[in-house]
């Protein structure tokens, strides 16, 4: 007997795991306004939080990656002190917990937060302090969440080895991995090969933005030269999948990614807003799910896309007819793909995720 329909409210009660979320892409509009007032920043396009929230959402016809990125100039502008970084990180952890996220790996680029004179080290410690504070705030509300950090280096810059070293130095304080972000076209991951080799030598973890705005070569380099454990987005792997007389045929790279169970950190609404997919209905996430790639569902930038992880699940339920089993499968994929230690990963799956979905199935 089927349970109640998968409403947004019901999905919000499901335990969720988030692997791809940018700290500077998830601010509360009211927070941006308040910090702007404190530091005298006058660049925000509106002083009304509702108008500002709508401005940040890059969903107008013809929006592309350039329009999508406009908002980050404003969010990073109000994230330049220890106090403000800690506040944003604390609110991030609390907002995710309120959305039913039980484990999250949130990424940020320390080099984008030094314009006010902060050292890279202080950027990282401020964010980690914020995650700890937000986790404690959530606990006081009766919600449990684990939030860990991924440090991103900007691929158009030259600090990747420095950021990799910084991530490794804080691996026992809450940093769980290294990443590169920024424009793919013209800035291949192999330009940062020394940073990735450093991460490998130190037995640390990495994910690489690849296969979002650029195609298969970006994925191929990330996997075969840099040994990426996960692919940030990775959605363009669909370019290596053909359809012959109704039968899907995987190319060698697509087969390799699927066979190796390399997780895809897919962010459907963000992909639509940046022009990587024409619409949610036409997004290849459901095809990749049916072909049994290691698909995970993520937010990317909650502010810029006007979403939560629950609303992203809800939109995919409506677009693709997913059911509770599909949501659990995607959540387990994400849990298995975390940079959490193995025993803690198993505890998360067996003590939180599976019981949570069992409870949802028991609702009538």
Secondary structure as UniProt FT lines:
FT   HELIX           8..13
FT   STRAND          16..22
FT   HELIX           23..25
FT   HELIX           29..39
FT   HELIX           49..56
FT   TURN            61..62
FT   HELIX           65..77
FT   HELIX           82..98
FT   TURN            99..100
FT   STRAND          101..108
FT   HELIX           110..113
FT   TURN            115..116
FT   HELIX           120..140
FT   TURN            141..142
FT   STRAND          146..154
FT   TURN            155..156
FT   HELIX           160..169
FT   TURN            170..174
FT   STRAND          175..181
FT   TURN            185..186
FT   HELIX           189..192
FT   HELIX           193..201
FT   TURN            202..203
FT   STRAND          206..210
FT   HELIX           216..224
FT   TURN            225..226
FT   STRAND          230..233
FT   HELIX           235..240
FT   STRAND          241..244
FT   TURN            245..246
FT   STRAND          247..250
FT   HELIX           252..259
FT   TURN            260..261
FT   STRAND          263..266
FT   HELIX           268..273
FT   TURN            274..275
FT   TURN            281..282
FT   HELIX           285..290
FT   TURN            291..292
FT   STRAND          295..297
FT   HELIX           302..305
FT   HELIX           309..320
FT   HELIX           324..336
FT   HELIX           342..348
FT   HELIX           349..353
FT   HELIX           354..361
//
